[in-house]
Structures are given as structure tokens and as C-alpha cells.
Amino acid sequence: MDEYQECVREVDGASLVDHKGVPVTVERFLASRPLRVEISTRAGPGGKKLSYMGGETVIKTLNDAFGYDGWSSEVRSTTREEAQKDDKGRHHVAYV
């Protein structure tokens, strides 16, 4: 079976099911949109509004989909998008 066709498992090992009782595959789980409460926003460069998910939410989502220790990550490159110093002398830097 393709790894993305496997079902997402609850902590107790049971298959995660949707509101209709249909088992949720990893592919379907990862293709779903995050809940609005999981999305944060902040001001970005040029007055743009940036939307993002916090690191804890990303980790929880990946653990839910692939299981604890079933995935890994690596930073391949970074680009500094913004660097500002506020009125209190604190530096705010954004990378993508």
C-alpha cells in the first residue's frame, strides 16, 4: 500500500475518521486546510499581512499524519526578508 494511502492513526492506534465515519488517509489529511484557529497573522514587509502556523502546530500535524519519529525536517536555504529595530531597541528579523 502507498504510504500516503495509509490511514492516520489516533494515539490508541485506531484509524482517524471524518464526520461521516470514513477513515482519513495521510494524503487527505495533509491536503486539508488547517483550522482557522491554527493560523496566526502578523504585519510583514511593506505593510503586508502574513499568515503562518506556529512550530508547535506544524509538529503536531506531522506527528498526527506520520506518527512520532515518522518524519524529519531540514533547512535547505534561508533568505532574510525583513530586519527592523523597534522603538525599544529590539531587533525583529524575518526569514523564509
N, C-alpha and C positions, 0 to 999 in steps of 0.2 A: 504494500500500500504506500502511496506517495505520502511523505511526511506532512505535507500541507493538507491532506485529506483526513489525517488522524483527528480525533475529537479532542477538544480542550477538556482537561480533567479538573474536577474540584479537588480540594485538599484531601478529601476522603477517597479519592480515586474514581468517583462517579463522573459520568460524562456531563459536561455543562450543557444545558438545554435552553432554547429560547422560549419566548412566551407561548409558543404553540406546542412545546414539548419536543421539538426537533433538535437532535444533538448538533452542537456548534462545532464546525471544523476549524482548524487553525487558520486556514485560508480565509474563511468567512469572518472569523474573529478579528484578524489583522486588517481586513478590508472595511470593517465597520468604523463609523465615525465615533470619536471619543465623546463622552458625555460633556455637555456644556460646562458643568461644574469642574471638570478636569482641565479646562482651558483657562489660562491666565492671560492677561494683556498688560502691556506697558508701552510707554512712549518710546519711539525709536528715532533714528536719524531723520532729520528733515521733517519732524513732526508726524512721521508715520506711526500708525498703531500696529504693534507687533503682537501676535498671538503665539503662545508657546505652552508646552506641557512641562511641568517640573520633573526633575530627575527621578523622584520617588514614584511618580505616576508612570513614567516610562518603564522603570524597572519592574513595577508591579504588573503592568500589561504584558511585558515579555515573559515574566515568570508564570503568569496565568496561561499564556499561549504555549510556551515550550517547557515549562517546569523549572524548578530551581536548579541551577547549574546546567540547564539545557541550551544555553545561548552564551554568546560572548560579544564584546564590542571592542573597537579600536578606533582611535582618532587618526585619520589618514592625512588631513590637512586642516589648517585654520586660516581664517582671514579676519583681520581686525576691521570691524565695521564702524566702530564709534569709540571715541575716547573723550571724556569730558571731566572737568573738575567743578564740583558744585560750590555753593556759597560757603559751605562749612569746611572746604578744603579736601573733601573726599573725592577720590577718583572713581569714575564709572566707566567701565570698558566692556564692549560687547564684541564677541567673536562668533563667527558662523563656520 
